[in-house]
Amino acid sequence: MKKSKLTAVNLGTHKSLGKRLLDNWQLYVMLLIPVLLTIIYKYIPMYGIQIAFRDFKTGSMWKAQWVGLKWFKRFFSSPNCFRMIKNTLVLNFYGLLWGFPIPVILALMINQLRFHRFKRVTQTVLYAPHFISIMVVCGMIRIFLSPSGGLINLIAGTSIDFLTESSAFRTIFIASGIWQDAGWGIIVYMATLSNIDTSQYEAAKIDGASMFQRIRNIDIPELIPIMVLQLIMSAGGIMNVGFEKVWLLQTELNKATSDVISVYVYQQGIEGAKYSYSTAIGLFNTAVNLILLIVVNKIAKKMSDVSFV
């Protein structure tokens, strides 16, 4: 009897592909929709990358002349090339340096709250800025930093136009980004902390562990894998600076630190109609992101055994 049951189980686990498809066709149909959308909107447009190696203006892409690395050479020989690369890297690096730990700290602090209603209100207040339009955020920044009647100048008793100061642009950009996105960033950490077995906390309390000891020995070890994954994802986009925000806050006087690749691509591709040139710059940007993603993934795998592959 036991042998026949075991045989039935083994047969059930070795169904043919066609049989499995028929048994679960509803799931495969649901999966088909996002797969098709990904292919249509992500993979098929990649065929157009070839215009980075053509002299494409208007009309048919197939008739455009092949020019090899002409546009890449033009970009690297442009006067502001290395300034744009530097500004892009510095903005993202400092944004990652200051912005990455804050959601973790906030999640650990909120997790210690015992009044559930106050906890929910706190989370809602922190989430809210994420849903504010970038244009509205930039308008708020301009109002707060206005030299005539701006909140910051009223508090400091000064009349400085901070948006014309190159040295202030990075602080403004990064600080406003942290304010807007830190609350949204805690969601994944809060979900991880909510899955921790409460018996661990109870056992730690019985052993006399303080709040900081419980955070250090229970919470942080549970967060490390997701923190590493988040860091890998962030490193993979280190060459991507939010175009809209830089564009809206940029002035002629702060270009020394606000001149970034994404704005330059918009100016050349959309305003200047230099499609091949802007595509070449965008391809270079993507290639750097891909290399950084692979490198950070390898380092993370060696140091913590956590990686995407």
C-alpha positions as CSV (number, residue, x, y, z in Angstrom):
1,M,0.0,0.0,0.0
2,K,2.8,2.4,0.9
3,K,4.7,1.5,-2.2
4,S,1.6,2.2,-4.5
5,K,1.1,5.6,-2.8
6,L,4.8,6.5,-3.2
7,T,4.6,5.5,-6.9
8,A,1.5,7.7,-7.4
9,V,3.3,10.7,-5.8
10,N,6.4,10.1,-8.0
11,L,4.3,9.9,-11.1
12,G,2.5,13.1,-10.1
13,T,5.8,15.0,-9.7
14,H,7.1,13.9,-13.2
15,K,4.2,15.3,-15.3
16,S,5.1,16.3,-18.8
17,L,5.4,20.0,-19.7
18,G,2.2,19.9,-21.7
19,K,0.3,18.3,-18.9
20,R,1.6,21.0,-16.4
21,L,0.6,23.7,-18.9
22,L,-2.9,22.3,-19.2
23,D,-3.3,21.9,-15.5
24,N,-2.2,25.4,-14.7
25,W,-3.2,27.3,-17.9
26,Q,-4.9,30.1,-16.0
27,L,-1.6,31.0,-14.2
28,Y,0.4,30.9,-17.5
29,V,-2.2,33.1,-19.2
30,M,-1.8,35.6,-16.3
31,L,2.0,35.4,-16.7
32,L,1.8,35.9,-20.4
33,I,0.5,39.5,-20.1
34,P,3.5,41.0,-18.2
35,V,5.9,38.9,-20.3
36,L,4.4,40.4,-23.5
37,L,4.4,43.9,-22.1
38,T,8.1,43.5,-21.1
39,I,9.0,42.3,-24.6
40,I,7.1,45.0,-26.4
41,Y,8.2,48.0,-24.2
42,K,11.6,46.8,-23.0
43,Y,13.2,44.5,-25.5
44,I,11.9,45.5,-28.9
45,P,12.9,49.2,-28.5
46,M,16.5,48.0,-27.7
47,Y,16.8,47.3,-31.5
48,G,16.8,51.1,-31.9
49,I,20.1,51.4,-30.0
50,Q,21.8,51.0,-33.4
51,I,21.1,54.7,-34.2
52,A,23.9,55.5,-31.7
53,F,26.2,54.1,-34.4
54,R,24.4,55.7,-37.3
55,D,24.0,59.3,-38.6
56,F,20.2,59.4,-38.0
57,K,18.2,62.6,-38.4
58,T,14.7,62.0,-39.6
59,G,13.0,59.4,-41.8
60,S,14.0,55.7,-42.0
61,M,16.5,54.4,-39.6
62,W,17.6,51.8,-42.1
63,K,18.8,54.5,-44.6
64,A,21.0,56.3,-42.1
65,Q,24.7,55.9,-42.7
66,W,26.9,53.9,-40.3
67,V,29.4,56.1,-38.5
68,G,30.9,53.8,-35.9
69,L,31.9,55.5,-32.7
70,K,31.7,59.0,-34.0
71,W,29.1,60.2,-31.5
72,F,30.9,58.7,-28.5
73,K,34.1,60.4,-29.6
74,R,32.2,63.7,-29.9
75,F,30.8,63.3,-26.4
76,F,34.1,62.6,-24.8
77,S,35.7,65.5,-26.6
78,S,33.0,68.0,-25.6
79,P,34.1,70.7,-23.2
80,N,31.8,69.8,-20.3
81,C,31.9,66.0,-20.7
82,F,34.0,65.1,-17.6
83,R,32.2,67.8,-15.6
84,M,28.8,66.2,-16.4
85,I,30.1,62.7,-15.6
86,K,31.6,64.0,-12.3
87,N,28.5,65.8,-11.2
88,T,26.3,62.8,-12.1
89,L,28.5,60.4,-10.1
90,V,28.9,62.8,-7.1
91,L,25.2,63.6,-6.8
92,N,24.3,59.9,-6.8
93,F,27.2,58.8,-4.6
94,Y,26.3,61.4,-1.9
95,G,22.6,60.7,-2.3
96,L,23.4,57.0,-1.7
97,L,25.8,57.8,1.2
98,W,23.3,59.9,3.1
99,G,20.0,58.6,1.8
100,F,20.6,54.8,2.0
101,P,20.9,54.5,5.9
102,I,18.0,56.8,6.7
103,P,15.1,54.5,5.7
104,V,16.8,51.7,7.7
105,I,17.1,54.0,10.8
106,L,13.5,55.2,10.4
107,A,12.2,51.6,10.1
108,L,14.1,50.5,13.2
109,M,12.7,53.5,15.2
110,I,9.1,53.0,14.0
111,N,9.4,49.3,14.8
112,Q,10.0,50.2,18.4
113,L,6.7,52.1,18.7
114,R,4.1,50.3,20.8
115,F,1.1,52.6,20.2
116,H,-0.3,51.1,16.9
117,R,-2.4,54.2,16.1
118,F,0.6,56.5,16.5
119,K,2.7,54.1,14.5
120,R,0.3,54.1,11.6
121,V,0.0,57.9,11.7
122,T,3.8,58.2,11.7
123,Q,4.2,55.9,8.7
124,T,1.5,57.8,6.8
125,V,3.2,61.2,7.4
126,L,6.5,59.7,6.2
127,Y,5.0,58.2,3.1
128,A,3.0,61.3,2.1
129,P,5.9,63.3,0.5
130,H,6.6,60.5,-2.0
131,F,3.2,61.2,-3.7
132,I,3.9,64.9,-4.2
133,S,4.7,65.8,-7.8
134,I,8.4,66.7,-8.5
135,M,7.2,70.0,-10.0
136,V,5.3,70.8,-6.7
137,V,8.4,69.8,-4.7
138,C,10.6,72.1,-6.7
139,G,8.1,74.9,-6.3
140,M,8.2,74.4,-2.6
141,I,12.0,74.4,-2.6
142,R,12.0,77.7,-4.5
143,I,9.5,79.3,-2.0
144,F,11.4,78.1,1.1
145,L,14.8,79.2,-0.3
146,S,13.6,82.5,-1.8
147,P,15.9,85.4,-0.8
148,S,12.9,87.6,-0.2
149,G,10.6,86.1,2.4
150,G,11.8,82.5,2.1
151,L,11.4,80.4,5.3
152,I,15.1,79.5,5.5
153,N,16.3,83.1,5.1
154,L,13.7,84.3,7.6
155,I,15.0,81.8,10.2
156,A,18.7,82.6,9.4
157,G,18.1,86.3,9.1
158,T,19.7,86.4,5.7
159,S,18.7,87.2,2.1
160,I,20.8,84.6,0.1
161,D,19.5,83.1,-3.1
162,F,20.6,79.5,-2.5
163,L,19.7,78.3,-5.9
164,T,22.3,80.5,-7.5
165,E,25.0,79.0,-5.3
166,S,26.8,76.1,-6.9
167,S,28.1,74.9,-3.5
168,A,24.5,74.7,-2.2
169,F,22.9,72.8,-5.1
170,R,24.0,69.3,-4.1
171,T,22.8,69.8,-0.5
172,I,19.4,71.1,-1.7
173,F,19.0,68.2,-4.2
174,I,20.0,65.4,-1.8
175,A,18.2,66.8,1.3
176,S,15.0,67.3,-0.6
177,G,15.3,63.8,-2.2
178,I,15.7,62.2,1.3
179,W,12.7,64.1,2.6
180,Q,10.6,62.9,-0.3
181,D,11.7,59.3,-0.6
182,A,12.9,58.1,2.8
183,G,9.4,57.3,4.0
184,W,8.6,55.3,0.9
185,G,11.9,53.4,1.3
186,I,11.1,52.1,4.7
187,I,8.2,49.9,3.4
188,V,10.4,46.9,2.5
189,Y,12.3,47.2,5.8
190,M,9.1,47.4,7.8
191,A,7.8,44.3,6.0
192,T,11.0,42.4,6.9
193,L,10.8,43.5,10.6
194,S,7.1,42.5,10.8
195,N,8.1,38.9,9.9
196,I,10.4,38.5,12.9
197,D,9.2,36.0,15.4
198,T,8.1,37.9,18.5
199,S,9.3,35.1,20.7
200,Q,12.9,36.3,20.0
201,Y,12.1,39.7,21.5
202,E,10.4,38.0,24.5
203,A,13.4,35.8,25.1
204,A,15.8,38.7,24.8
205,K,13.8,40.7,27.3
206,I,13.9,37.8,29.8
207,D,17.7,37.7,29.3
208,G,17.8,41.3,30.2
209,A,18.7,42.7,26.7
210,S,18.2,46.4,26.3
211,M,16.3,48.0,23.4
212,F,19.6,48.7,21.5
213,Q,20.9,45.2,22.1
214,R,17.6,43.8,20.7
215,I,18.0,46.0,17.6
216,R,21.7,45.1,17.2
217,N,21.2,41.3,17.7
218,I,17.8,40.7,16.3
219,D,16.6,43.4,13.9
220,I,19.8,44.4,12.1
221,P,20.8,40.8,11.2
222,E,17.3,40.2,9.7
223,L,17.6,43.4,7.7
224,I,21.1,42.8,6.3
225,P,20.1,40.6,3.3
226,I,17.5,43.1,2.1
227,M,19.8,46.0,2.7
228,V,22.5,44.4,0.5
229,L,19.9,43.8,-2.3
230,Q,18.8,47.4,-2.0
231,L,22.4,48.6,-2.2
232,I,23.0,46.5,-5.3
233,M,20.0,48.0,-7.0
234,S,21.0,51.5,-6.0
235,A,24.5,51.0,-7.3
236,G,23.1,49.8,-10.6
237,G,21.4,53.2,-11.1
238,I,24.2,55.4,-9.8
239,M,24.5,57.1,-13.2
240,N,20.8,57.9,-13.2
241,V,19.9,61.4,-11.8
242,G,16.3,62.5,-11.8
243,F,16.1,64.6,-14.9
244,E,13.0,66.6,-13.9
245,K,14.3,67.8,-10.6
246,V,17.7,68.9,-11.8
247,W,16.0,70.6,-14.8
248,L,13.6,72.5,-12.6
249,L,16.2,73.6,-10.1
250,Q,19.0,74.4,-12.5
251,T,20.1,78.0,-13.1
252,E,22.9,79.5,-15.1
253,L,24.8,80.2,-11.9
254,N,24.7,76.7,-10.4
255,K,25.6,74.7,-13.5
256,A,29.1,74.0,-12.1
257,T,27.4,71.3,-9.9
258,S,24.0,70.8,-11.6
259,D,25.2,70.0,-15.1
260,V,24.4,66.3,-15.4
261,I,24.2,63.8,-18.2
262,S,20.4,63.3,-18.1
263,V,19.8,67.0,-18.7
264,Y,22.4,67.1,-21.4
265,V,20.7,64.2,-23.2
266,Y,17.3,66.0,-23.1
267,Q,18.9,69.2,-24.5
268,Q,20.6,67.4,-27.3
269,G,18.0,64.8,-28.1
270,I,14.7,66.6,-27.6
271,E,15.6,70.3,-28.0
272,G,18.4,69.9,-30.5
273,A,17.0,66.9,-32.4
274,K,20.4,65.2,-32.3
275,Y,18.9,61.7,-31.9
276,S,22.0,59.7,-32.7
277,Y,24.2,61.8,-30.4
278,S,21.8,61.7,-27.5
279,T,21.3,57.9,-27.9
280,A,25.1,57.3,-27.8
281,I,25.3,59.3,-24.5
282,G,22.4,57.3,-23.1
283,L,24.0,54.0,-24.1
284,F,27.2,55.0,-22.4
285,N,25.2,55.9,-19.3
286,T,23.5,52.5,-19.3
287,A,26.8,50.6,-19.9
288,V,28.4,52.2,-16.9
289,N,25.3,51.3,-14.8
290,L,25.5,47.7,-15.9
291,I,29.2,47.5,-15.1
292,L,28.6,49.0,-11.6
293,L,25.7,46.6,-11.0
294,I,27.8,43.5,-11.9
295,V,30.8,44.7,-9.8
296,V,28.8,45.6,-6.7
297,N,26.9,42.3,-7.1
298,K,30.1,40.3,-7.1
299,I,31.5,42.2,-4.1
300,A,28.3,41.7,-2.2
301,K,28.3,38.0,-3.0
302,K,31.8,37.6,-1.6
303,M,31.3,39.7,1.5
304,S,27.8,38.6,2.6
305,D,26.7,35.7,0.3
306,V,23.8,37.9,-0.9
307,S,23.4,38.6,-4.6
308,F,20.9,38.5,-7.5
309,V,22.6,35.5,-9.1
